[in-house]
């Protein structure tokens, strides 16, 4: 062959001379000059390769190394693409193998990226080794050298699918071209799908992913991951949704005929809940209600027969006759005959006379005489009693004197069916878990100091006579209120009294409690988000998914301030409508707003209330953030019946503050009555509480009564308290006079209007002390009337056992999840993350039909203050976060599913008209959520 003479290759002639020179040297050794360490078998052995060059890939611009080792070998040279590599580019090393005694020669060369790129042969760049010995040469295997790479774009990306449950899922993936060929892995929600651990999944050699029977857990975002020694490539994400089509339940029994008489209708129904449609599955086809006609037998009223003939005149000078109700007899719920079935009359025209026994006269007159004597004794006793008790003025033991101005009351004789309350056989501990939707439970160490001890209220005490007339202290407080608009009415009475209340001039709760332990909860949150809850307070914080940046986490906290510093800084006629809540930390940096929920006690009405959200500044002064009726782009406020949901992006202390605009403004009060027997005495104490109707405020009552050993005697009730400047009266009525006594003139107690209106989440209470005449008295029944003058009234019925023996107590905690304060990840949300992402992708992009996030907000009844949503990066995500906060206590996704179903129906009705419009896309996903 012809040999090149450049720097890379050398001539065959030179190679032969080199070999001959080596042979001459070895020949001298054969004549007696052979080195002592030469092996005797060298002369008769061909070279044997211990290491041959291996295939290699050049990564980026890094050269690769090819190695050969052979024994025995006088020389080893590389030959690449049919040409010899210059000897200067060889790196040789020789050593003796201790086991065989043979000399081993090792040679290495470098191959660069440029050399491979410059080669333009019919095959890949290759190299082999040639080794020489005295007996001849040996060649190694060919080693190929290729440049490694991996293209960016996949030949085929996986496509999203919607499949029914138990259906087959096939996801195709063709990875990018590369050298070496890329290996493929499948990811589901960023986790590797391992077919070795799941027989239901098949990952085939053609890189496709096959799920033989789809399960709900197979829903998620799938990604095809291709990788080789150079790089990794990710395909587009394919959303797979496993849906469940709805199925009908069994039919109910036929209803009764809807008419009492004649032709009517009977119905039976079934529901699409076996199973219910899920993840966009189809709703059941067919009728949910069936009707059939029915014929109800008409009632036939009874009619009298003819009278029978008169009987013979008796010795009492009377005769009788009778008749029966058989013409016709009543049938089919018909009425019985009206009138008498028998009749009698005198049969002697009044001429009949009878003799009277003298013994009957004696008994008659004796009874009359005894009655007259008894009446006289009673009159004398009453007069003596009034004379001996003249210091008290008016006797108020009987409740009839309190009847004026109170509503009628139906006495409940039994207390059955409610395990929360006391009865004659069992006296449970404070079991008030059913008063609110969240359980009322407490952490040890916190509840004993919360409102403990609760000081007694300084109240006005009136006689029942004064209450019935509506005078005394109440007249002094109310006489100045003219019938004008509310602000002018209260500019003197209400607002002035409120200012005095805030300055400490008006005593509400007696001695002020110096300090209160804070209610605090903390949690660590990352990118998946979560929820913080202060148990039994109606306060929670929702951290949406994606609010915290990836690879970051924040330790967040939420605190309820229970001191009175907040009240001191309020202005004018403002009052707190719920607890003051602070969340942090101060330097919190989130990508989207959090949702803060606070319970409130106002009957929301824009005409009667001015409700504002306020935030504490650095000087501990309240500054207005927004009015709940006005639109704002800095935050969002949604007022529900009992809770306020806020979207906030700035940590700090927040409170809901209300200012009444008219006398019709209403604040809800929670009323409860507790009782306990004084140890070693015959006295029984009834304590009536009036507190703002929020779970947090009522928690203070429960904590106080736990320390007193009180028992809940009646289910707490709600009273609507008007802003009409009139006071609240609490009276005890219908106490059994011959079993229990109560001090006269203490049967009615009164809270002034500012005490109740400005309570600001602090509980008010008054007490009634009763004494039994005999230790044998074991039952107490009475009623407590709580009434606002010229306002509403509630009746608390007391019927309880008061024996001093210790009763068996029911467990105080009625629910098991009362200690859960923090949830993170998917378990904190009702909407699955895959469904949430799909809703956002569908509605965040506006289209010509108006099917965007504004339509979603409208159908979820969140279509006010749309400017706030418009400035968000993902308006749909913020709307769904607000929906999550609003429905945290409900157990299903009904309202969201109904809204999406309605949107789907609107779109399906508009599709025939718009099918020629170019903007209508076949992949419009809204109809897929219907049902």
C-alpha positions in Angstrom: 0.0 0.0 0.0 1.1 3.6 -0.4 2.1 5.3 2.8 1.7 9.0 3.7 4.8 10.8 4.9 3.1 13.6 7.0 3.4 14.0 10.7 0.5 11.5 11.4 1.7 8.4 9.5 5.2 6.9 8.7 6.4 4.6 5.8 6.4 0.9 5.7 10.1 0.9 4.9 10.9 2.6 8.1 8.7 0.2 10.0 10.6 -2.8 8.4 14.0 -1.3 9.3 12.8 -0.9 12.8 11.8 -4.6 12.9 15.0 -5.7 11.3 17.0 -3.8 13.9 15.1 -5.4 16.7 15.7 -8.8 15.1 19.5 -8.1 14.9 19.6 -7.2 18.6 17.8 -10.4 19.4 20.2 -12.3 17.2 23.1 -11.1 19.2 21.4 -12.3 22.2 21.2 -15.8 20.7 25.0 -15.9 20.2 25.6 -15.6 23.8 24.7 -12.0 24.6 21.1 -12.7 25.5 20.0 -10.7 28.6 19.6 -12.8 31.7 16.0 -12.0 32.2 14.8 -13.1 28.7 12.3 -15.9 28.7 13.3 -19.1 26.8 9.8 -19.3 25.2 10.0 -15.9 23.5 11.3 -17.5 20.3 8.3 -19.7 19.8 5.3 -17.5 20.8 3.1 -15.2 18.7 1.9 -11.9 20.5 -1.2 -12.4 22.6 -3.4 -9.4 23.4 -4.1 -8.9 27.0 -6.2 -5.7 26.4 -7.7 -4.7 23.1 -9.0 -1.2 22.2 -12.7 -0.7 23.1 -15.4 1.3 21.3 -15.5 4.9 22.6 -17.6 8.1 22.3 -16.2 11.6 22.2 -18.2 13.9 24.6 -18.1 17.5 23.6 -14.5 18.4 22.7 -12.7 15.9 25.1 -10.4 13.4 23.3 -10.6 9.7 24.1 -7.8 7.3 24.8 -7.3 3.9 23.1 -5.1 1.3 24.8 -3.6 -2.1 23.8 -1.5 -4.6 25.8 0.2 -7.7 24.4 2.8 -10.3 25.4 5.3 -11.1 24.1 5.6 -8.2 21.8 8.6 -6.4 20.4 6.5 -3.5 19.1 2.8 -2.5 19.1 1.5 0.1 16.7 -2.1 1.5 16.1 -3.6 1.5 12.7 -6.6 3.8 12.2 -8.9 3.8 9.1 -6.3 1.5 7.3 -3.3 3.8 7.9 -0.5 3.6 10.5 -0.4 6.1 13.3 2.9 7.9 13.6 5.2 6.5 16.2 5.5 9.9 18.0 1.9 9.7 18.8 2.2 6.4 20.7 2.8 6.3 24.4 4.5 3.0 25.2 5.3 1.2 28.5 7.0 -2.2 29.0 7.1 -4.3 32.1 7.6 -8.0 33.0 4.7 -10.2 34.0 5.7 -11.9 37.2 3.4 -14.9 36.7 4.6 -15.9 33.1 8.0 -14.2 33.0 7.0 -12.6 29.6 7.5 -9.0 28.7 4.2 -7.1 28.4 4.1 -4.0 26.2 1.3 -1.4 26.6 0.6 1.3 24.0 -1.9 4.2 24.1 -3.0 6.9 21.6 -5.4 9.9 21.8 -8.1 10.4 19.3 -9.6 14.0 19.1 -12.9 15.2 17.9 -11.3 17.0 15.0 -9.8 13.7 13.7 -13.2 12.0 13.8 -14.9 14.9 12.1 -12.3 15.1 9.3 -12.7 11.4 8.4 -15.2 10.9 5.6 -15.2 7.2 5.0 -18.0 4.7 4.3 -18.0 3.5 7.9 -17.3 4.9 11.4 -13.9 6.0 12.4 -12.0 2.9 13.6 -8.6 1.8 15.0 -6.9 -1.5 15.8 -3.5 -2.6 17.2 -0.8 -4.7 15.4 1.8 -6.4 17.7 5.1 -8.0 16.4 7.2 -10.8 17.8 9.9 -13.1 16.3 7.3 -15.5 14.9 5.0 -12.9 13.3 2.2 -10.4 14.0 -1.2 -10.3 15.7 -4.0 -7.9 15.1 -6.6 -6.8 17.7 -10.3 -6.2 17.2 -11.5 -3.0 15.6 -12.6 -0.3 18.0 -15.0 2.4 16.6 -14.8 6.0 17.8 -18.0 8.1 17.5 -19.0 11.7 18.5 -21.7 11.5 21.2 -24.8 13.8 20.9 -28.5 14.0 21.7 -31.0 16.1 19.7 -33.3 18.5 21.6 -36.6 17.7 20.1 -38.5 14.4 20.5 -39.6 12.7 17.4 -43.0 12.0 19.1 -44.2 13.6 22.4 -46.8 11.8 24.5 -50.3 13.1 24.2 -52.8 13.7 27.1 -55.7 11.4 27.4 -59.0 10.9 29.2 -59.8 7.3 29.8 -62.6 5.6 31.8 -61.7 3.7 34.9 -60.4 0.1 34.1 -59.7 1.2 30.5 -56.3 0.9 28.8 -53.9 3.8 28.7 -51.2 3.9 25.9 -48.7 6.7 25.9 -46.4 6.9 22.9 -42.9 8.4 23.0 -40.1 8.5 20.4 -37.0 10.0 21.9 -34.7 12.4 20.1 -32.0 11.0 17.8 -28.7 10.5 19.6 -25.4 8.6 19.8 -25.4 6.4 21.8 -29.1 5.7 21.5 -31.0 7.4 24.4 -32.6 5.4 27.2 -36.2 6.3 28.1 -37.8 6.6 31.5 -41.4 7.6 32.3 -42.3 10.1 35.1 -45.7 10.5 36.7 -45.9 13.7 38.7 -42.1 13.9 38.7 -41.8 10.4 40.2 -40.3 7.5 38.2 -42.8 4.9 37.0 -41.4 1.5 37.8 -42.9 -1.4 35.8 -41.0 -3.9 37.9 -43.1 -3.1 41.0 -46.5 -2.9 39.3 -47.8 -5.7 37.1 -50.4 -3.3 35.7 -47.8 -1.2 34.0 -45.8 -2.3 30.9 -42.8 -0.3 29.6 -41.9 -1.8 26.3 -38.8 -1.7 24.1 -40.4 0.8 21.7 -40.5 3.3 24.6 -44.3 3.3 24.9 -46.0 3.2 28.3 -49.0 0.9 28.6 -51.3 0.8 31.7 -53.5 -2.3 31.2 -56.4 -1.2 33.6 -56.6 2.4 34.5 -57.1 3.3 38.2 -57.9 6.6 39.8 -54.4 6.8 41.1 -53.1 6.6 37.6 -54.3 10.2 36.9 -51.5 12.6 36.7 -49.0 14.4 34.5 -46.8 12.0 32.5 -43.4 13.0 31.1 -41.0 11.0 28.8 -37.4 11.4 29.9 -34.6 10.5 27.4 -31.0 10.4 28.4 -27.6 9.2 27.2 -24.0 10.0 28.2 -24.2 13.5 26.8 -27.5 15.0 28.1 -31.1 14.5 29.3 -34.2 15.6 27.4 -37.8 16.0 28.7 -40.8 15.6 26.5 -43.9 17.8 26.7 -46.1 16.8 29.7 -49.2 14.7 29.0 -52.1 15.1 31.4 -53.9 11.8 32.0 -57.3 11.9 33.6 -59.0 8.7 34.7 -62.7 9.5 34.9 -65.7 7.6 36.3 -69.0 7.6 34.5 -72.0 7.9 36.7 -74.3 5.0 37.6 -77.8 4.9 38.9 -78.6 3.9 42.4 -81.6 1.6 43.1 -85.1 3.0 42.9 -86.6 4.2 46.1 -90.0 2.9 47.3 -93.1 4.5 45.7 -94.3 7.5 47.6 -97.8 7.7 48.9 -100.5 9.1 46.6 -100.2 12.9 46.6 -104.0 13.5 46.9 -106.3 12.4 49.7 -109.1 11.6 47.4 -109.5 10.7 43.7 -106.8 10.4 41.0 -103.3 11.4 41.9 -99.6 10.6 41.3 -97.0 8.4 43.0 -93.3 9.0 42.6 -90.1 7.2 43.0 -86.5 8.4 42.4 -83.0 7.4 42.1 -79.7 9.2 42.2 -76.6 9.2 40.0 -74.4 8.0 42.9 -73.6 4.4 42.1 -70.9 5.5 41.4 -71.1 9.3 41.2 -69.4 10.8 38.1 -65.9 11.8 38.8 -63.1 13.7 37.0 -65.5 14.8 34.1 -67.2 11.4 33.8 -70.6 11.3 32.0 -73.7 11.9 34.0 -76.2 9.0 34.1 -78.6 8.7 31.2 -82.3 8.3 31.7 -84.8 9.6 34.2 -84.1 10.2 37.8 -87.8 10.3 38.7 -90.7 8.1 37.7 -94.3 8.8 38.1 -97.5 6.7 38.0 -101.1 7.5 38.5 -102.9 6.3 41.6 -106.5 6.4 42.9 -107.0 7.3 46.5 -110.3 6.2 48.1 -112.3 9.2 49.1 -113.3 9.5 52.8 -117.0 8.9 53.6 -118.3 10.8 56.6 -120.6 9.0 59.0 -124.4 9.7 59.2 -126.9 9.1 62.0 -129.6 6.4 61.9 -133.1 7.3 63.0 -133.7 7.7 66.7 -135.0 4.6 68.5 -138.3 4.8 70.3 -138.4 6.3 73.8 -137.9 3.9 76.7 -140.5 3.5 79.5 -140.4 6.3 82.1 -138.0 5.3 84.9 -138.4 5.9 88.6 -136.2 9.0 88.2 -138.9 10.4 85.9 -136.7 10.2 82.8 -136.9 8.3 79.5 -134.1 7.6 77.0 -133.6 7.0 73.3 -130.5 6.3 71.1 -129.2 6.2 67.6 -126.2 4.8 65.8 -123.7 6.3 63.2 -124.4 3.8 60.5 -126.1 5.8 57.7 -123.5 5.5 56.3 -120.8 4.3 58.7 -117.6 6.4 58.4 -115.0 4.8 56.0 -111.6 5.7 54.5 -110.7 8.3 57.2 -114.1 9.8 57.1 -115.5 11.9 60.0 -117.5 10.4 62.8 -121.1 11.7 63.3 -121.4 14.9 65.2 -123.9 15.1 68.1 -125.0 12.8 70.8 -125.8 9.1 70.3 -128.2 9.2 73.3 -130.9 11.6 74.5 -133.0 11.8 77.7 -135.9 13.9 78.9 -138.3 14.3 81.8 -141.3 12.2 81.1 -143.8 13.8 83.7 -143.7 17.4 82.4 -141.8 18.5 85.6 -144.4 17.1 88.0 -142.1 14.3 89.2 -140.8 14.8 92.8 -138.3 12.8 94.9 -137.4 12.6 98.6 -133.9 13.7 99.6 -131.9 11.9 102.2 -131.2 14.0 105.3 -127.6 12.6 105.4 -126.9 14.3 102.0 -127.9 17.7 103.4 -125.6 17.4 106.4 -122.5 16.5 104.2 -123.3 19.5 101.9 -123.4 22.1 104.6 -120.4 20.6 106.4 -118.3 21.0 103.3 -119.3 24.6 102.7 -118.4 25.5 106.3 -115.0 24.0 106.1 -114.2 25.8 102.9 -115.1 29.2 104.4 -112.8 28.6 107.4 -109.9 27.6 105.1 -110.2 30.8 103.0 -110.2 32.9 106.1 -107.1 31.3 107.5 -105.3 31.8 104.1 -106.2 35.5 104.0 -104.8 36.0 107.5 -101.6 34.2 106.6 -101.0 36.3 103.5 -101.5 39.5 105.5 -99.0 38.4 108.2 -96.5 37.4 105.5 -96.7 40.8 103.8 -96.3 42.6 107.1 -93.2 40.6 108.0 -91.5 41.2 104.6 -92.4 44.8 104.1 -88.7 45.7 103.7 -88.8 44.0 100.2 -91.7 45.9 98.9 -93.0 43.7 96.2 -93.0 39.9 96.2 -91.5 38.6 93.0 -91.4 34.9 93.6 -94.2 34.3 91.1 -93.3 34.9 87.5 -96.6 36.4 86.6 -95.4 39.8 87.6 -92.7 39.5 84.8 -95.2 38.7 82.1 -95.5 42.2 80.9 -93.4 42.7 77.7 -92.4 39.0 77.4 -93.5 36.6 74.7 -95.4 33.5 75.4 -93.5 30.3 76.2 -94.2 26.6 75.8 -92.8 24.6 78.7 -90.7 21.6 77.6 -91.5 18.7 80.0 -88.8 16.3 78.7 -85.2 16.6 77.4 -84.6 13.6 75.3 -82.5 12.9 72.3 -79.6 15.2 73.0 -76.6 13.6 74.7 -75.0 17.1 75.1 -77.5 18.2 77.8 -78.3 17.1 81.3 -81.2 14.9 82.3 -82.4 13.2 85.4 -80.2 10.2 85.0 -76.9 11.5 83.7 -75.1 14.8 84.0 -72.4 15.2 81.4 -69.4 17.5 81.5 -69.3 20.6 79.3 -70.2 19.0 75.9 -70.7 21.8 73.5 -69.1 20.4 70.4 -72.4 20.7 68.5 -72.7 24.4 68.9 -70.4 25.1 66.0 -69.4 23.1 63.0 -65.8 22.8 64.3 -65.2 20.9 67.6 -64.7 22.9 70.7 -61.5 21.4 72.2 -58.5 22.9 74.1 -54.9 22.3 74.7 -53.7 21.5 78.2 -52.2 24.5 79.8 -54.0 27.1 77.6 -57.7 26.6 78.4 -57.3 26.9 82.2 -55.8 30.3 82.0 -58.2 31.5 79.3 -60.8 33.7 81.0 -59.9 32.2 84.3 -61.3 33.4 86.6 -64.1 35.1 84.7 -65.1 38.1 86.9 -68.7 38.7 87.7 -70.6 41.4 85.9 -71.8 44.5 87.6 -75.4 44.6 86.6 -78.5 46.6 87.5 -81.0 44.7 89.6 -84.6 45.6 89.4 -87.9 44.3 91.0 -90.2 42.4 88.8 -92.8 45.1 89.4 -90.5 47.7 87.8 -89.7 45.4 84.9 -93.3 44.9 84.1 -93.9 48.6 84.0 -90.8 49.2 81.9 -89.4 52.0 84.1 -86.5 52.5 86.6 -83.0 52.4 85.3 -84.2 51.4 81.8 -86.2 54.5 81.5 -83.2 56.6 82.3 -81.2 54.9 79.6 -83.8 54.9 76.8 -85.8 58.0 77.3 -83.4 60.2 75.3 -83.6 58.2 72.1 -85.8 60.0 69.5 -87.0 58.2 66.3 -84.5 59.7 63.9 -81.7 58.3 61.8 -79.2 56.2 63.7 -76.1 58.3 63.6 -77.9 61.3 65.1 -79.5 59.0 67.7 -76.2 57.6 68.9 -74.1 60.7 68.6 -75.0 61.4 72.2 -75.9 58.1 73.8 -74.1 55.4 71.8 -70.9 56.8 70.6 -70.3 58.8 73.8 -70.8 55.7 75.9 -68.5 53.7 73.5 -65.7 56.3 74.0 -66.1 56.1 77.8 -66.0 52.3 77.5 -62.7 52.5 75.6 -61.2 54.9 78.1 -62.0 52.6 81.0 -64.8 54.8 82.5 -67.4 52.1 82.1 -66.9 48.8 84.0 -67.9 45.8 81.9 -66.2 42.9 83.4 -65.3 44.0 86.8 -61.5 43.7 87.5 -59.5 43.6 84.3 -57.5 40.5 83.6 -53.9 41.5 83.4 -52.7 39.2 80.7 -54.0 36.4 78.5 -52.2 33.6 76.8 -52.1 33.9 73.1 -53.7 31.2 70.9 -50.9 30.3 68.4 -50.3 27.7 65.8 -47.3 27.2 63.5 -46.5 25.0 60.4 -43.7 24.5 57.9 -44.9 25.1 54.3 -43.2 24.5 51.0 -44.2 24.6 47.3 -47.2 22.2 47.8 -48.8 24.7 50.2 -51.2 23.7 53.1 -53.5 25.0 55.8 -53.1 26.5 59.3 -56.0 26.2 61.8 -56.5 27.5 65.3 -58.9 24.9 66.7 -62.4 25.9 67.8 -62.0 29.6 66.9 -63.3 29.8 63.3 -59.9 31.1 62.2 -57.8 29.4 59.5 -55.1 30.3 56.9 -54.9 28.7 53.5 -51.5 28.7 51.7 -52.2 27.9 48.0 -50.2 25.4 46.0 -47.3 27.3 44.4 -47.4 30.2 46.8 -44.0 29.2 48.1 -41.2 29.0 45.5 -39.8 25.7 44.6 -36.9 24.5 46.8 -37.9 26.9 49.5 -39.9 26.6 52.7 -41.3 29.0 55.3 -42.2 28.4 59.0 -45.5 30.3 59.2 -47.5 31.1 62.2 -50.9 32.5 63.1 -51.8 34.2 66.4 -55.1 35.3 67.9 -54.7 38.4 70.1 -56.9 38.1 73.2 -55.9 41.4 74.9 -57.9 44.6 75.1 -55.2 46.7 73.4 -57.1 46.4 70.1 -60.3 47.8 71.5 -58.5 50.8 73.0 -57.4 52.0 69.6 -60.7 51.8 67.7 -62.3 55.0 66.7 -65.8 56.4 67.1 -68.6 53.9 67.1 -66.5 51.0 65.8 -66.6 47.5 67.4 -64.7 44.3 66.8 -66.9 41.8 64.9 -64.4 38.9 65.3 -61.0 38.2 66.9 -57.8 40.0 65.9 -55.6 37.7 63.9 -51.9 38.0 63.1 -50.0 35.8 60.6 -46.4 35.9 59.6 -43.4 35.9 59.6 -43.0 39.6 58.7 -40.6 39.0 55.8 -42.8 36.4 54.2 -42.4 36.5 50.4 -45.1 34.5 48.5 -45.9 34.2 44.8 -49.7 34.5 45.3 -52.0 35.7 48.1 -53.0 33.5 51.0 -56.7 33.1 52.2 -57.4 34.0 55.8 -60.8 33.1 57.3 -62.1 34.8 60.4 -65.5 34.2 62.0 -67.7 37.2 62.7 -70.9 38.0 64.6 -72.6 40.6 62.4 -75.8 40.1 60.4 -74.3 41.5 57.2 -76.4 44.2 55.5 -74.8 47.0 53.6 -77.7 49.4 54.4 -77.2 48.9 58.2 -73.5 48.3 58.6 -70.2 49.9 57.5 -67.8 47.0 57.8 -64.1 47.5 57.3 -60.9 45.5 57.3 -58.2 47.1 59.3 -54.5 46.4 59.8 -52.2 47.4 62.6 -49.3 49.6 61.6 -45.9 49.8 63.2 -47.3 52.2 65.9 -49.9 49.6 66.9 -52.6 51.9 65.4 -55.4 50.6 63.3 -55.4 51.7 59.7 -58.1 51.0 57.2 -57.3 48.5 54.4 -60.6 48.4 52.7 -64.4 48.5 53.1 -66.0 45.2 52.4 -68.5 46.8 50.1 -65.9 48.7 48.1 -63.6 47.3 45.4 -59.9 47.2 46.0 -56.9 45.8 44.2 -54.7 45.4 47.3 -56.8 42.7 48.9 -60.1 40.8 48.6 -62.9 40.4 51.2 -65.8 38.0 50.9 -68.4 38.2 53.6 -70.4 35.1 54.3 -73.2 34.6 56.9 -70.8 33.7 59.7 -67.3 34.0 58.3 -65.2 36.5 56.4 -62.7 35.2 53.8 -59.7 37.5 53.0 -57.1 37.2 50.2 -53.9 38.9 51.5 -50.3 39.2 50.3 -49.0 41.2 53.2 -48.3 39.6 56.7 -49.5 41.4 59.8 -52.4 41.8 62.3 -55.9 42.1 60.8 -59.3 42.6 62.3 -62.9 43.0 61.1 -64.4 46.2 62.4 -68.0 47.3 62.2 -69.8 50.7 62.6 -73.6 50.6 62.7 -75.4 53.0 60.3 -79.0 52.5 61.4 -80.9 51.1 64.4 -81.6 48.0 62.3 -78.0 46.9 62.5 -77.8 43.5 64.2 -75.1 41.7 66.1 -75.6 38.0 66.9 -75.2 36.9 70.6 -74.7 33.4 71.8 -76.7 32.6 74.9 -75.9 29.7 77.3 -76.9 28.7 80.8 -74.7 26.7 83.1 -75.3 25.4 86.6 -73.4 23.9 89.5 -74.2 22.9 93.1 -72.3 24.7 95.8 -70.3 22.1 97.8 -71.8 21.3 101.2 -74.8 23.6 100.8 -78.3 23.7 99.6 -77.6 26.5 97.1 -77.6 26.0 93.3 -76.1 28.6 91.0 -77.4 29.3 87.5 -75.0 31.4 85.3 -76.3 32.9 82.1 -73.7 34.0 79.5 -74.2 36.5 76.7 -71.2 36.5 74.3 -70.5 37.5 70.6 -71.6 34.7 68.4 -68.1 33.5 67.2 -66.5 30.2 68.1 -63.5 32.0 69.6 -65.6 34.1 72.0 -67.7 31.0 73.1 -64.4 29.1 73.8 -63.8 31.6 76.6 -67.1 30.7 78.2 -66.3 27.0 78.0 -62.8 27.4 79.5 -64.3 29.4 82.4 -67.0 26.8 83.2 -64.5 24.0 83.1 -62.7 25.5 86.0 -66.0 26.1 87.9 -67.2 22.5 87.3 -70.3 23.9 85.5 -72.8 21.8 83.5 -74.4 22.9 80.3 -78.2 22.9 81.0 -79.6 23.9 77.6 -78.3 24.0 74.1 -76.8 27.5 73.4 -79.2 29.7 71.4 -78.7 32.8 69.2 -80.2 36.2 70.0 -80.3 39.0 67.4 -79.2 42.2 69.3 -80.3 45.4 67.7 -78.3 48.7 67.7 -81.3 50.5 69.1 -79.5 51.7 72.3 -81.9 49.6 74.5 -80.6 47.3 77.2 -80.6 43.5 77.6 -82.7 42.0 80.5 -82.1 38.5 81.9 -84.9 37.1 84.2 -85.6 33.8 85.8 -89.2 32.5 85.8 -91.4 29.6 86.8 -89.2 28.6 89.7 -91.2 26.0 91.9 -92.2 28.1 94.9 -92.7 25.2 97.3 -89.3 23.6 96.5 -86.9 26.5 95.8 -86.5 30.0 97.0 -84.7 33.0 95.5 -84.1 36.3 97.1 -86.8 38.8 96.2 -86.0 41.6 93.6 -83.1 39.5 92.1 -85.2 37.7 89.6 -84.4 40.2 86.8 -80.9 41.5 86.0 -80.0 44.0 83.3 -77.0 44.7 81.0 -76.8 48.2 79.6 -76.6 48.6 75.9 -72.8 49.6 75.7 -72.0 46.6 77.9 -73.4 44.2 75.3 -72.7 46.1 72.1 -69.1 46.9 73.0 -68.2 43.5 74.6 -65.7 43.0 71.8 -65.4 39.2 72.0 -65.4 39.2 75.8 -68.1 37.1 77.6 -70.7 38.8 79.9 -72.5 36.8 82.5 -74.9 37.1 85.4 -75.8 34.6 88.1 -79.0 33.5 89.9 -78.6 31.8 93.3 -81.4 29.4 94.4 -81.9 27.6 97.7 -83.9 24.5 98.2 -86.1 24.1 101.2 -85.3 20.4 101.6 -82.1 18.4 100.8 -84.4 15.8 99.3 -85.2 18.1 96.4 -83.4 16.6 93.5 -84.9 18.4 90.4 -84.9 22.0 89.2 -87.1 23.3 86.4 -87.4 26.9 85.4 -86.9 29.1 82.4 -84.5 31.9 81.7 -85.7 34.8 79.5 -83.1 36.9 77.7 -84.7 39.9 76.1 -83.7 43.2 74.6 -86.1 46.0 75.3 -88.0 46.7 72.1 -86.1 43.9 70.5 -85.9 40.1 70.3 -86.2 37.5 73.1 -84.9 33.9 73.6 -86.0 31.4 76.2 -83.5 29.0 77.8 -85.4 26.1 79.4 -83.7 24.5 82.5 -84.7 21.0 83.6 -82.0 19.2 85.5 -81.1 16.9 88.4 -79.2 18.7 91.2 -78.2 15.9 93.5 -74.9 16.5 95.1 -73.6 13.0 94.3 -71.0 13.0 91.6 -72.5 12.2 88.2 -70.8 10.2 85.5 -69.3 12.6 83.0 -69.3 12.1 79.2 -66.0 12.7 77.4 -65.4 16.4 76.9 -63.9 15.9 73.4 -66.7 14.9 71.1 -64.5 14.8 67.9 -61.2 13.2 67.2 -59.6 15.8 64.8 -59.8 18.7 67.3 -56.0 18.9 67.7 -55.1 19.1 64.0 -53.6 22.6 63.5 -51.5 22.2 60.3 -51.9 20.3 57.1 -49.5 20.3 54.1 -49.6 19.1 50.6 -52.6 17.6 48.7 -54.5 16.5 51.9 -55.0 20.1 52.8 -57.0 20.8 49.6 -60.3 19.5 48.3 -59.5 20.0 44.6 -56.9 17.5 43.2 -53.9 19.3 41.9 -54.3 17.8 38.4 -57.9 19.0 38.2 -56.9 22.4 39.5 -54.2 22.8 36.9 -56.6 21.9 34.1 -59.2 24.4 35.3 -56.6 27.1 35.4 -55.3 26.2 31.9 -58.9 26.3 30.6 -60.1 29.6 32.1 -57.0 31.7 32.5 -56.8 32.3 28.7 -59.6 34.5 27.4 -61.4 33.6 24.2 -64.1 35.0 21.9 -66.9 33.3 23.6 -66.1 34.9 27.0 -65.4 31.5 28.5 -62.6 32.7 30.8 -61.9 33.2 34.5 -64.6 35.9 34.8 -67.3 33.3 33.8 -65.8 30.9 36.4 -66.0 33.6 39.1 -69.6 34.4 38.1 -70.7 30.8 38.4 -68.9 30.4 41.8 -70.7 33.6 43.0 -67.4 35.4 43.4 -68.0 38.0 40.6 -67.5 41.2 42.6 -64.2 43.1 42.8 -63.0 41.4 39.6 -60.2 44.0 39.3 -58.4 42.2 42.1 -58.4 38.9 40.2 -57.4 40.6 37.0 -54.0 41.7 38.4 -53.1 38.2 39.5 -50.8 36.0 37.5 -53.4 33.2 37.4 -56.8 34.6 38.2 -58.4 31.1 38.1 -55.9 29.8 40.7 -56.8 32.7 43.1 -60.5 32.1 42.6 -60.1 28.4 43.4 -58.1 29.3 46.5 -61.0 31.5 47.7 -63.4 28.7 46.9 -61.3 26.3 49.0 -61.3 28.7 52.0 -65.1 29.2 51.7 -65.9 25.5 51.6 -63.3 24.1 54.0 -66.1 22.7 56.3 -68.1 21.1 53.5 -67.3 17.5 52.6 -67.6 17.5 48.8 -67.1 19.4 45.5 -70.8 19.9 44.7 -70.8 23.6 44.2 -67.7 23.5 42.0 -69.0 20.6 40.0 -72.3 22.3 39.5 -70.6 25.5 38.3 -68.5 23.6 35.8 -71.5 21.6 34.6 -73.4 24.8 34.0 -70.5 26.3 32.1 -70.4 23.1 30.0 -74.1 23.3 29.2 -73.8 27.0 28.1 -70.9 26.1 25.8 -72.8 23.1 24.3 -75.8 25.2 23.6 -73.7 27.9 21.9 -71.6 25.4 19.8 -74.1 24.9 16.9 -74.2 28.6 16.3 -70.4 29.1 16.5 -69.2 26.0 14.7 -68.1 28.1 11.7 -66.1 30.6 13.8 -62.4 29.9 13.6 -61.7 30.6 17.2 -63.7 27.6 18.4 -61.2 24.8 19.1 -62.0 21.1 19.3 -59.8 20.7 22.4 -61.9 23.2 24.4 -62.0 21.3 27.7 -64.9 23.0 29.5 -67.5 20.5 28.3 -65.4 17.7 29.6 -66.2 18.8 33.1 -69.9 18.5 32.8 -71.7 16.0 35.0 
